[in-house]
Structures are given as C-alpha cells and as structure tokens.
Amino acid sequence: MVVESLHILLEEPSMEEALKILLPRIVRPGINLKYIQFGDKGNLLRELPNRLRGYRQWLPETAKIIVLIDRDDDDCRMLKQQLEGFAQQAGFTTKSAPHQNGNFQVINRIAIEELEAWFFGDWRAVQTAYPKMPNLSGKAPYRRPDSITGGTWEALERELQKRGYFSSGLRKRELARTVAKHMQPSRNTSPSFTCFQNALTRL
C-alpha cells in the first residue's frame, strides 16, 4: 500500500517549525504532510484518545499517523505504552504492534529527552546557524545527545547565551527554524532522532 499522506501530531510549535523543514528531506517526495500541534504535552495526551477515535472513522489506508512527543522526565517505556494503548483503544494497529500482515497506521515516537537533543545531535548545524558557537559535540556533557542531564533546552540556552545569543531568553521557535535549515538527517547522532527517521524512511 503506497502511503499518500502523513498526519503528524505534535506537542508544541517549535517541533512543528523544525519538522516542516526536516521531513521533506526524509520522506518520499509527493507525500502530503499535515501537521497538528496541541500547544503542549499535557494537551496532546489529553486530546489524543478522542483525536484518534475521530481519525478511525475516516482515515484512508493510504494515510498514516505519527505521534511525536518529548520524553521530558517521564519513564520512556511507560510513555510509549500509554501512546500505544491510545492507538489500540481507538482500533488502530501500530508500527510496534502491527497487523498479522505487517500493516499498521500509527507510529509513536519519543524525542529523548526533548527536541533540543536532536540539535545537539547535529552540532554542525548549530554552529552554522550560530557561528560564534565552538565545537561542543566532543565534550563529555554533550557527547551523547539523548543522555544530557538537567534539560537539553536549558543546556542549549546556556551555551548560546555564553556566546551572546538569546540574552533575553531562548526563543524556541526561532531556534528550531534556524537550526533545522542546516540539519542533515544522515549525520545526526541522537538515537531517538535516528529511530524517528528510520520509521519514516521505511514507509
């Protein structure tokens, strides 16, 4: 079954800004991309069950749903189980639990711990966007993007402010848009980004 459209359900605007730039570089040309963002993680989790039940009434087999959410401080396995449960309760099969013939319509993916880890995963893109930034990719706190402690957006804000950027506070949508323009998916070292990318390239 040829995939004709992707419905991407997101928690907040900065993720939408980044994916509008990145996804056309990952998925097959011609796929219709529709973005639905819920404002924050709490709203996404509250509204997702009803939204999926609504999709179940009309979504064609040529469409797939992608749910992308930040882990933050949640237990990754429990969060994934919650997302999988929402999809199954709505009557969907998922990539993690497909139909016997291998078909599925929902892909649940988690950014660990949040979107900004994906920026640490392509530090060359950050340096291109903000030329005063040094190479931090080899330094111990940032060597493993998905394991940065204390909040990845806070760490990124701190490093940017040291070099004179965002002195009045990180503007996350602007950051996402600016860095994503320079990102190359194939060189990203964030495991959660790679997992997300692989799910899309295999469609």
C-alpha positions as CSV (number, residue, x, y, z in Angstrom):
1,M,0.0,0.0,0.0
2,V,1.5,3.3,-1.1
3,V,1.5,6.0,1.6
4,E,-0.1,9.2,0.3
5,S,-0.3,11.3,3.4
6,L,1.2,11.6,6.9
7,H,-0.7,13.2,9.8
8,I,1.9,14.4,12.3
9,L,0.6,15.0,15.8
10,L,3.0,17.2,17.8
11,E,3.0,18.8,21.3
12,E,4.3,22.3,20.6
13,P,5.1,24.9,17.9
14,S,8.9,24.6,17.9
15,M,8.7,21.0,16.9
16,E,6.4,21.8,14.1
17,E,8.8,24.5,12.9
18,A,11.7,22.0,12.8
19,L,9.8,19.2,11.2
20,K,8.3,21.3,8.4
21,I,11.9,21.8,7.3
22,L,13.3,18.3,8.1
23,L,10.5,15.9,7.0
24,P,10.6,16.8,3.3
25,R,14.3,15.8,3.4
26,I,13.4,12.4,4.9
27,V,10.2,11.1,3.4
28,R,9.5,10.2,-0.2
29,P,8.6,13.2,-2.5
30,G,4.9,13.6,-3.1
31,I,3.7,12.5,0.3
32,N,1.2,15.0,1.7
33,L,2.3,16.2,5.2
34,K,-0.2,17.5,7.6
35,Y,0.9,19.0,11.0
36,I,-1.4,19.2,14.0
37,Q,0.2,20.6,17.2
38,F,-1.6,20.8,20.5
39,G,0.3,23.6,22.3
40,D,1.9,21.4,24.9
41,K,2.5,17.9,26.1
42,G,-0.4,17.8,28.5
43,N,-2.9,18.9,25.9
44,L,-1.6,16.3,23.4
45,L,-2.0,13.4,25.9
46,R,-5.5,14.6,27.0
47,E,-6.8,15.1,23.5
48,L,-5.1,12.2,21.7
49,P,-7.6,9.4,22.5
50,N,-10.5,11.4,21.1
51,R,-8.5,12.6,18.1
52,L,-7.5,9.0,17.2
53,R,-11.1,7.8,17.6
54,G,-12.1,10.6,15.2
55,Y,-9.4,9.5,12.7
56,R,-10.6,5.9,12.9
57,Q,-13.9,7.0,11.4
58,W,-12.5,8.3,8.1
59,L,-8.7,7.8,7.7
60,P,-7.9,6.0,4.4
61,E,-5.5,3.1,4.4
62,T,-3.1,5.2,2.3
63,A,-2.6,7.6,5.3
64,K,-0.5,7.1,8.4
65,I,-0.4,8.9,11.8
66,I,2.8,9.9,13.5
67,V,2.7,10.9,17.2
68,L,5.8,12.6,18.3
69,I,6.3,13.7,21.9
70,D,9.1,14.7,24.3
71,R,10.0,12.3,27.0
72,D,11.0,15.1,29.4
73,D,11.2,13.4,32.8
74,D,8.7,10.6,32.1
75,D,9.6,7.0,32.0
76,C,10.2,6.2,28.3
77,R,8.6,2.8,28.4
78,M,5.6,3.9,30.3
79,L,5.0,6.8,28.0
80,K,5.4,4.6,24.9
81,Q,2.9,2.1,26.4
82,Q,0.5,4.9,27.0
83,L,0.7,6.1,23.4
84,E,0.4,2.5,22.1
85,G,-2.7,2.0,24.4
86,F,-4.4,5.1,23.0
87,A,-3.9,3.8,19.4
88,Q,-5.1,0.3,20.2
89,Q,-8.2,1.5,22.1
90,A,-9.1,3.6,19.0
91,G,-8.9,0.5,16.8
92,F,-5.5,1.2,15.1
93,T,-2.6,-1.1,14.7
94,T,0.8,0.5,15.3
95,K,4.3,0.0,14.0
96,S,5.3,-1.6,17.3
97,A,2.2,-3.9,17.2
98,P,1.2,-4.3,13.6
99,H,-1.5,-6.5,12.0
100,Q,-0.6,-10.1,11.1
101,N,0.1,-9.0,7.5
102,G,2.5,-6.3,8.8
103,N,0.2,-3.4,8.1
104,F,-0.1,-0.5,10.6
105,Q,-1.4,3.1,10.6
106,V,0.1,4.7,13.7
107,I,3.8,5.4,14.5
108,N,4.5,6.5,18.1
109,R,7.9,8.1,18.6
110,I,9.6,9.9,21.6
111,A,12.2,12.6,21.4
112,I,14.6,11.9,24.3
113,E,14.6,13.9,26.3
114,E,13.2,16.7,24.1
115,L,13.5,18.2,20.7
116,E,16.7,20.2,21.5
117,A,18.6,16.9,22.0
118,W,18.2,16.5,18.2
119,F,20.0,19.8,17.7
120,F,22.9,18.6,19.9
121,G,22.9,15.5,17.7
122,D,23.8,17.7,14.7
123,W,26.0,20.3,16.3
124,R,27.5,21.3,12.9
125,A,24.0,22.7,12.1
126,V,24.0,24.7,15.3
127,Q,27.5,26.1,14.5
128,T,26.4,27.0,11.0
129,A,23.3,28.8,12.3
130,Y,25.2,30.5,15.2
131,P,28.8,30.9,14.0
132,K,30.2,32.0,17.4
133,M,29.5,28.6,18.9
134,P,32.5,26.3,19.5
135,N,32.5,22.6,18.8
136,L,30.9,21.1,21.9
137,S,30.0,17.7,20.3
138,G,33.0,16.0,21.8
139,K,32.7,17.4,25.3
140,A,31.6,15.0,28.0
141,P,28.2,16.6,28.9
142,Y,27.1,16.6,25.2
143,R,28.8,13.6,23.7
144,R,25.5,11.6,23.9
145,P,22.7,13.9,23.0
146,D,19.9,11.7,24.5
147,S,21.7,11.5,27.8
148,I,22.2,15.2,28.5
149,T,21.1,15.8,32.1
150,G,19.3,18.8,33.5
151,G,17.2,19.6,30.4
152,T,18.5,19.9,26.9
153,W,16.9,23.2,26.0
154,E,18.2,24.7,29.2
155,A,21.7,23.4,28.3
156,L,21.4,24.8,24.8
157,E,20.2,28.1,26.0
158,R,23.1,28.3,28.5
159,E,25.7,27.6,25.8
160,L,24.1,30.1,23.4
161,Q,24.0,32.8,26.0
162,K,27.6,32.4,26.8
163,R,28.4,33.4,23.2
164,G,26.0,36.4,23.2
165,Y,22.9,34.7,21.6
166,F,19.4,34.9,23.1
167,S,20.5,37.1,26.0
168,S,16.8,37.8,27.0
169,G,15.9,34.1,26.8
170,L,15.7,31.3,24.3
171,R,13.1,31.8,21.6
172,K,12.4,28.2,20.8
173,R,10.5,28.6,17.6
174,E,13.2,30.8,16.1
175,L,15.9,28.4,17.2
176,A,14.1,25.4,15.7
177,R,13.6,27.1,12.4
178,T,17.1,28.5,12.2
179,V,18.9,25.3,13.1
180,A,16.7,22.9,11.1
181,K,17.6,24.8,7.9
182,H,21.2,23.5,8.3
183,M,20.5,20.0,9.6
184,Q,21.4,16.9,7.7
185,P,19.4,13.9,9.0
186,S,22.0,11.4,7.9
187,R,24.7,12.7,10.3
188,N,22.5,13.1,13.4
189,T,23.9,11.3,16.4
190,S,20.8,11.3,18.6
191,P,19.5,7.7,18.8
192,S,15.9,8.9,19.2
193,F,16.2,11.0,16.1
194,T,17.6,8.0,14.2
195,C,14.7,5.9,15.4
196,F,12.2,8.5,14.2
197,Q,14.0,8.9,10.9
198,N,14.2,5.1,10.3
199,A,10.4,4.8,10.8
200,L,9.8,7.3,8.1
201,T,12.3,6.2,5.5
202,R,10.8,2.6,5.7
203,L,7.3,3.7,4.8
